[in-house]
Amino acid sequence: MIAAVAGIGVLVQQSRAGADAALGKGPLVVPSGAVGYGDAVGDGGAAIPYGASQAAKVTLTVYEDFRCPYCLRAEATFENTYKAYAQAGKIKVQYHLVDLLDRNLGGTGSIRAGNAGACAQDAGKFEAYHDLLYANQPEETNDAYGSNAALIGLAAQVPGLDTDTFRSCVARGTHGSWVRRNYDALNALLKGSVSTPYYAINGTQFKMTMQPAAYQQEAFKAALDSALATAG
């Protein structure tokens, strides 16, 4: 009996490993309402849009990983500024979710969280879930987002998101290939030296620094204002 139980445990581990290996290798399924094919920095395309007007002349392109602590720092520093501009219709934001930390540290938290974010986009709940994932971000060495149950549990905090459709999308890894494709696009753009977050304003990269947040916020706002002035 002990041998049988041990055998079952091995089979479960092998099945889980096989499922993890297959994650992100299915057909490309872009999130609902995705925009940007042929209009994105790099060859990412199919971005999740945000803002009052996708006709805005200035585009903020964001490549991010929900498992990445520097992405969280960037959001804390720049989010209020860019969301205010986007909500006013001055700029449009295009998000590309990537699986960088999975590739660097192992695990599946990046791709699963990215997939779940895309599933939330399908439900029209991306921004609320996006912010919730960052608010609950585990330590980068803790692959807590590698659990679909954890991601679904967080979704319960977003009214109307925790549905059978969302759960199925998360469980199936429906948008996993889209997350991997985003990474490949960023890898090509940065010529193999990938880091996140990656912000670009009308194609020009805006880099975080170690300077105080207030200074960086002013620099970011100035870069957006400059792009707006140039765009007319």
Protein Blocks (a to p, Z undefined) as FASTA:
>chain_A
ZZmmmmmmmmmmmmmmmmmmmgopaccdddehiahehpaghjlojiacedjblkbfbdcd
ddddfkbmklmmmmmmmmmmmmmmmmnomaccdddddfklmmmngpjklmmmmmmmmmmm
mnopmmmmmmmmmmmoccfklckllpmklmmmmmmmpghklcfklmmmmmnommmmmmmm
mmmmmmmmnnopacdddddeehiacdddfbdfklmmmmmmmmmmmmmmmnZZ
